[in-house]
Amino acid sequence: MVESRDKEEENMITQNKWPEIIKKVGFDFSWDEKKVWQLEIPVEEMDISKLVWHLDIPFIWHKKGVYNLGPRKIIEDPKSYPEEYERMMKSDLKYPLDIMRNKGRWLLLDGLHRLMKACSLGMKKINVRKIPRSKIKEILK
């Protein structure tokens, strides 16, 4: 999963520079969030417990680092990460998370800050769109 960054900067960073955990759990393709949003996929409810594992993986690019901050740290210590905490709290839970099966579990394509907010609010269920792997070609950058 890639946080919003300048496309040129993102393209300069190759997978071989990513932390091992990201290589292990992440997708092996780059996607365009806008293309994901345009897919007509039904929304359904999911137990948030199937997604909370994301909180322990450094999916966030903090300051100039690459995949160097785990969401749980932001939730537990908002004073140390005020910009990320504010982004989390401003996220709008009316939009579903976009997820896809990857390496045996559901992985976020879009919605990490919404997931963080839902977890911090103690929610047990969240709306998701399960994007089939057959749609990968349609969402590639």
C-alpha positions as CSV (number, residue, x, y, z in Angstrom):
1,M,0.0,0.0,0.0
2,V,1.3,3.4,-0.9
3,E,0.4,6.6,0.9
4,S,-0.3,9.7,-1.3
5,R,2.9,11.0,-2.6
6,D,4.1,12.9,-5.7
7,K,3.9,10.3,-8.5
8,E,7.4,11.1,-9.7
9,E,8.8,10.7,-6.2
10,E,6.9,7.5,-5.7
11,N,8.2,6.1,-9.0
12,M,11.8,6.8,-8.0
13,I,11.4,4.5,-4.9
14,T,11.7,0.9,-6.0
15,Q,10.5,-2.1,-4.1
16,N,14.0,-3.2,-3.3
17,K,14.2,-0.2,-0.9
18,W,11.1,-1.2,0.9
19,P,11.3,-2.8,4.4
20,E,11.1,-6.6,4.3
21,I,7.7,-6.6,6.0
22,I,6.2,-4.5,3.2
23,K,7.7,-6.8,0.6
24,K,6.3,-9.8,2.5
25,V,2.7,-8.5,3.0
26,G,2.3,-5.9,0.2
27,F,1.0,-6.0,-3.3
28,D,3.5,-6.6,-6.2
29,F,1.9,-3.9,-8.4
30,S,1.2,-0.2,-8.2
31,W,-2.3,1.1,-8.5
32,D,-4.1,4.3,-9.1
33,E,-6.5,5.1,-6.3
34,K,-8.7,7.1,-8.6
35,K,-9.1,4.1,-10.8
36,V,-10.0,2.0,-7.8
37,W,-12.6,4.5,-6.7
38,Q,-14.3,4.4,-10.1
39,L,-14.9,0.6,-10.0
40,E,-18.5,-0.4,-9.5
41,I,-18.1,-2.8,-6.6
42,P,-20.9,-3.4,-4.0
43,V,-20.3,-2.2,-0.5
44,E,-20.6,-4.8,2.3
45,E,-19.9,-4.9,6.0
46,M,-16.9,-6.7,7.4
47,D,-15.7,-7.5,10.9
48,I,-12.9,-5.0,11.6
49,S,-10.9,-7.8,13.3
50,K,-10.0,-9.1,9.8
51,L,-8.2,-5.8,9.0
52,V,-6.6,-4.7,12.3
53,W,-3.3,-6.4,11.4
54,H,-2.6,-3.4,9.2
55,L,-2.1,-1.3,12.4
56,D,1.2,-3.2,13.2
57,I,2.8,-2.8,9.8
58,P,4.7,0.4,8.9
59,F,2.5,1.4,6.0
60,I,2.8,5.1,6.5
61,W,5.5,7.3,5.0
62,H,6.5,9.6,7.9
63,K,8.3,12.8,7.1
64,K,10.8,11.9,4.4
65,G,10.9,8.2,5.3
66,V,9.5,5.3,3.3
67,Y,7.1,2.9,5.1
68,N,8.6,3.9,8.4
69,L,5.6,4.4,10.7
70,G,3.0,1.9,11.9
71,P,-0.6,3.2,12.4
72,R,-0.8,1.9,15.9
73,K,1.9,4.3,17.0
74,I,-0.2,7.2,15.8
75,I,-3.3,6.0,17.5
76,E,-1.5,5.4,20.8
77,D,0.7,8.5,20.7
78,P,-1.1,11.2,18.8
79,K,1.0,14.0,20.3
80,S,4.1,12.6,18.7
81,Y,2.5,12.4,15.2
82,P,0.0,15.4,15.2
83,E,-0.2,15.6,11.4
84,E,-1.0,12.0,10.9
85,Y,-3.4,12.0,13.8
86,E,-5.2,14.9,12.4
87,R,-5.4,13.2,9.0
88,M,-6.8,10.1,10.6
89,M,-9.4,12.1,12.5
90,K,-10.5,14.1,9.4
91,S,-10.9,10.9,7.4
92,D,-14.6,10.3,6.5
93,L,-16.0,6.9,7.5
94,K,-18.9,7.3,5.0
95,Y,-16.5,6.0,2.4
96,P,-15.8,2.2,2.4
97,L,-12.4,0.8,2.5
98,D,-11.1,-0.8,-0.7
99,I,-9.5,-4.2,-0.1
100,M,-8.2,-7.1,-2.1
101,R,-7.2,-10.6,-1.2
102,N,-3.4,-10.9,-1.2
103,K,-1.2,-13.6,0.2
104,G,-4.0,-15.2,2.1
105,R,-5.6,-12.2,3.7
106,W,-7.4,-8.9,3.0
107,L,-5.1,-6.0,2.2
108,L,-6.0,-2.4,1.9
109,L,-5.9,-0.7,-1.5
110,D,-7.4,2.5,0.0
111,G,-8.6,3.6,3.4
112,L,-5.8,3.2,6.0
113,H,-6.6,6.4,7.8
114,R,-10.3,5.4,7.9
115,L,-9.4,2.0,9.3
116,M,-7.3,3.7,11.9
117,K,-10.1,6.1,12.9
118,A,-12.6,3.2,13.0
119,C,-10.3,1.2,15.3
120,S,-9.6,4.3,17.5
121,L,-13.4,4.7,17.9
122,G,-13.8,1.1,18.9
123,M,-15.9,0.1,15.9
124,K,-16.4,-3.6,15.4
125,K,-17.6,-3.5,11.8
126,I,-16.7,-1.4,8.8
127,N,-17.9,-1.0,5.2
128,V,-15.6,-2.4,2.5
129,R,-15.5,-3.0,-1.2
130,K,-13.8,-6.3,-2.0
131,I,-12.0,-5.7,-5.2
132,P,-11.5,-8.9,-7.2
133,R,-7.9,-9.6,-8.4
134,S,-9.4,-9.8,-11.9
135,K,-9.6,-6.0,-11.7
136,I,-5.9,-5.4,-11.3
137,K,-5.4,-4.5,-15.0
138,E,-8.1,-1.8,-14.7
139,I,-6.4,-0.1,-11.7
140,L,-2.7,-0.2,-12.6
141,K,-0.8,3.1,-12.8
